[in-house]
Amino acid sequence: MLIEKIIEELQNIPEEKLSEIYELIHNFRLQLNPENQEPRTPGLLTGKLGGAFFEPLPEEELKEWE
């Protein structure tokens, strides 16, 4: 079955790359049924942001996103 082949392939992907694969699959699945998506309301956050939110990220943390 095809799903078993997909799972076999996933088992050979390094753990640190699995989040990228998840995002790809998740976004693909959402695009299959666009009418089921809830509309986004940009800019609205619950709670308040602390001052740390606006501080620059440490260099080592920024390198993780490269």
C-alpha positions in Angstrom: 0.0 0.0 0.0 1.2 3.5 -0.8 0.9 4.8 2.8 3.3 2.1 4.0 5.9 3.2 1.4 5.5 6.8 2.5 6.0 5.8 6.2 9.2 3.8 5.2 10.5 6.9 3.5 9.7 9.1 6.5 11.7 6.7 8.7 14.8 7.6 6.8 14.5 11.3 7.2 16.6 12.9 9.9 14.6 13.9 13.0 15.5 17.6 12.6 13.9 17.7 9.1 10.6 16.1 10.0 9.0 19.4 10.9 9.6 20.6 7.3 7.9 17.5 6.0 5.0 17.9 8.4 4.4 21.5 7.2 4.5 20.3 3.6 2.0 17.5 4.2 -0.2 19.7 6.4 -0.4 22.6 3.9 -1.0 20.2 1.0 -3.9 18.6 2.9 -5.4 22.0 3.7 -5.3 23.0 0.1 -7.4 19.9 -0.8 -10.4 21.3 1.0 -10.1 25.1 1.0 -13.8 25.6 1.9 -13.1 24.0 5.3 -10.5 26.5 6.3 -11.4 29.1 8.9 -10.8 32.7 7.7 -7.8 34.3 9.3 -8.0 37.5 11.2 -4.5 39.0 11.0 -3.1 41.0 13.8 -5.3 39.7 16.6 -3.5 38.0 19.5 -4.9 36.8 22.7 -3.0 38.1 25.8 -0.2 40.7 25.8 3.3 40.6 24.4 6.1 41.1 26.8 9.2 43.2 26.1 11.2 40.1 25.3 9.1 39.6 22.2 10.7 42.7 20.6 14.3 41.8 21.5 16.5 40.4 18.8 17.0 36.6 18.7 20.4 35.3 19.8 22.7 34.5 16.9 22.7 30.7 17.7 18.9 30.7 17.5 18.9 32.6 14.2 21.3 30.0 12.7 18.8 27.2 13.3 16.5 28.9 10.8 19.0 28.9 8.0 
